[in-house]
Amino acid sequence: MASDALYIDDRITISGWELTEQFVLAGGPGGQNVNKVSTAVQLFFDIAGSPSLPERVKVNALKLGGRRVSKDGVLMIESSRFRSQERNRADARERLKELILKAAEPPPPSRRKTKPTKGSVERRLKEKAGRSEVKKMRGRPAGD
């Protein structure tokens, strides 16, 4: 269990009891230390069942999580970037924070339909007439 709360922004704070951490062996640099010490961190967060997140943020976070989210709505973030357990733990929490901040962003403004200007309509029709003339001239001459 992660004991301390994760502060996202002034409206969202995830309680420590909602986060679960598991430490596993990591590959990569580190020499013999890699084979003996569990430095990689798997951070689990139940997005679907979290009372800390508004419904809109939950839906967005589940989409952003992609394959890292289980069928039950539990997000798993794995961090093995660093050689120390504490830095990997901080990295996993930071990545969770970034994901939730991105999910909490307001939706983009809806698109407003625009009409083409009168001048652009006239230019388009004039160009169509010009192309029509060019294509007429390519045909066989009328035999009178």
Secondary structure by P-SEA (a helix, b strand, c coil): cccbbbbcccccccccccbbbbbbbbbccccccccccccbbbbbbcccccccccaaaaaaaaaaacccccccbbbbbbbcccccaaaaaaaaaaaaaaaaaaaaccccccbbbbcccaaaaaaaaaaaaaaaaaaaaacccccc
